């Protein structure tokens, strides 16, 4: 139990927060919420919840609903011609920062979200 509190799943050697980092956002998105609604309906044997989840899945997958939602989001954006934009002395790229590359030189490189998420798993598989 102490291993779980420290963030390492017992016997797996993989930090537990990797799983929480990947699973919790999915459950907060519309698809995850609808899957939770469907699962709740199946567990409680409520036909109303099951049908509601299925109908919402179908409605959200139609072009009518997706176009409506995209239009609602995009109406706030202003279209500006590239020539009308002010010039800049620098371009700022937002990312996850830098990591120390493996090897004897120990130089730093830009982190990639997929690489950072996979790196602990690679270390575990290479140690076996």
Backbone torsions as a table, in degrees:
resi	resn	phi	psi	omega
1	UNK	NA	-33.2	179.5
2	UNK	-64.1	-33.0	178.2
3	UNK	-62.9	-39.9	179.2
4	UNK	-65.7	-38.1	179.0
5	UNK	-66.9	-30.0	179.4
6	UNK	-84.7	-2.2	175.7
7	UNK	95.6	11.4	178.6
8	UNK	-118.6	124.5	178.8
9	UNK	-67.8	133.7	-174.8
10	UNK	-60.9	124.9	176.6
11	UNK	83.1	-12.6	-176.7
12	UNK	-96.1	-32.6	-177.9
13	UNK	75.7	12.2	-179.9
14	UNK	-113.7	131.0	179.1
15	UNK	-57.4	135.9	-178.3
16	UNK	-65.1	-29.9	-177.9
17	UNK	-67.0	-18.3	174.2
18	UNK	-63.1	-44.0	-179.9
19	UNK	-67.8	-42.8	178.6
20	UNK	-64.8	-36.7	179.5
21	UNK	-64.1	-30.7	-178.3
22	UNK	-92.8	-34.2	-173.2
23	UNK	-85.5	-44.4	-175.5
24	UNK	-60.5	-43.5	177.4
25	UNK	-62.5	-34.1	179.2
26	UNK	-63.5	-39.0	-179.2
27	UNK	-71.6	-20.4	179.1
28	UNK	-88.0	-12.7	178.7
29	UNK	-81.7	161.3	-177.2
30	UNK	-55.5	-40.9	-180.0
31	UNK	-64.6	-42.6	178.7
32	UNK	-64.3	-40.0	178.2
33	UNK	-64.7	-40.2	178.4
34	UNK	-68.2	-36.3	175.8
35	UNK	-65.4	-39.0	175.7
36	UNK	-63.7	-40.1	177.4
37	UNK	-63.4	-43.2	179.0
38	UNK	-64.8	-44.5	179.2
39	UNK	-63.3	-40.5	177.3
40	UNK	-62.6	-43.4	177.7
41	UNK	-62.7	-38.9	178.7
42	UNK	-69.3	-41.3	-179.6
43	UNK	-68.4	-39.4	-179.4
44	UNK	-88.0	-3.7	-178.7
45	UNK	55.3	47.5	177.8
46	UNK	-106.5	110.6	-178.1
47	UNK	-65.1	-31.2	179.8
48	UNK	-63.6	-43.4	178.1
49	UNK	-66.4	-40.2	-180.0
50	UNK	-63.3	-48.3	-179.9
51	UNK	-65.8	-37.5	177.6
52	UNK	-61.3	-45.9	179.4
53	UNK	-63.0	-44.3	-179.0
54	UNK	-65.6	-41.7	178.7
55	UNK	-66.1	-42.0	178.3
56	UNK	-65.4	-37.8	173.6
57	UNK	-58.2	-46.6	-177.9
58	UNK	-65.9	-45.9	-179.2
59	UNK	-62.1	-43.5	-178.8
60	UNK	-68.7	-19.7	-179.9
61	UNK	-90.0	-5.7	-179.9
62	UNK	-82.7	150.0	178.2
63	UNK	-61.6	-31.1	-179.8
64	UNK	-59.9	-48.3	-179.7
65	UNK	-69.7	-42.6	-178.0
66	UNK	-67.8	-38.4	176.9
67	UNK	-65.6	-39.7	178.6
68	UNK	-62.3	-46.1	-179.5
69	UNK	-67.6	-39.7	178.4
70	UNK	-65.3	-41.3	178.4
71	UNK	-64.3	-37.8	179.6
72	UNK	-65.1	-36.3	179.6
73	UNK	-77.3	-42.6	-173.0
74	UNK	-78.5	-14.6	-180.0
75	UNK	-65.1	-24.2	-179.0
76	UNK	-78.0	-19.4	-177.7
77	UNK	-81.7	142.3	177.2
78	UNK	-101.3	138.8	176.2
79	UNK	-89.1	122.2	-179.2
80	UNK	-125.0	133.3	177.1
81	UNK	-65.5	147.4	-178.6
82	UNK	-62.5	-34.9	-179.3
83	UNK	-68.1	-25.2	-178.9
84	UNK	-83.0	-9.5	-178.8
85	UNK	-75.5	143.5	177.5
86	UNK	-70.3	153.8	177.5
87	UNK	-81.1	160.3	-178.1
88	UNK	-135.3	152.6	177.4
89	UNK	-86.8	-18.8	-177.0
90	UNK	-147.3	157.0	174.7
91	UNK	-117.9	126.4	-179.1
92	UNK	-100.4	125.4	177.8
93	UNK	-107.8	118.8	179.6
94	UNK	-86.4	132.0	-179.2
95	UNK	-155.1	-165.3	-177.0
96	UNK	-90.9	3.5	177.5
97	UNK	98.4	-163.3	-176.7
98	UNK	-115.2	150.8	176.3
99	UNK	-126.4	158.7	176.1
100	UNK	-82.5	123.0	-179.3
101	UNK	-70.3	146.0	178.6
102	UNK	-68.9	149.6	178.1
103	UNK	125.6	173.3	-175.4
104	UNK	-72.0	-24.4	-177.0
105	UNK	-75.7	-27.5	177.4
106	UNK	53.2	44.0	174.0
107	UNK	-86.2	159.8	-177.8
108	UNK	-97.7	149.6	177.9
109	UNK	-137.9	163.4	-179.8
110	UNK	-69.5	136.5	179.9
111	UNK	-80.2	144.4	174.4
112	UNK	-112.8	134.9	-175.9
113	UNK	-55.2	-42.4	179.8
114	UNK	-67.1	-40.8	-178.8
115	UNK	-66.6	-43.6	-179.3
116	UNK	-62.2	-39.6	179.9
117	UNK	-70.8	-29.8	-176.6
118	UNK	-89.8	-24.7	-174.2
119	UNK	-51.7	-47.8	178.8
120	UNK	-62.0	-34.1	178.9
121	UNK	-68.8	-38.4	177.9
122	UNK	-64.5	-40.5	179.4
123	UNK	-62.0	-41.3	-179.9
124	UNK	-65.4	-45.0	-177.2
125	UNK	-69.9	-31.7	179.3
126	UNK	-74.1	-24.8	-178.9
127	UNK	-77.0	-18.3	-177.1
128	UNK	-80.3	NA	NA
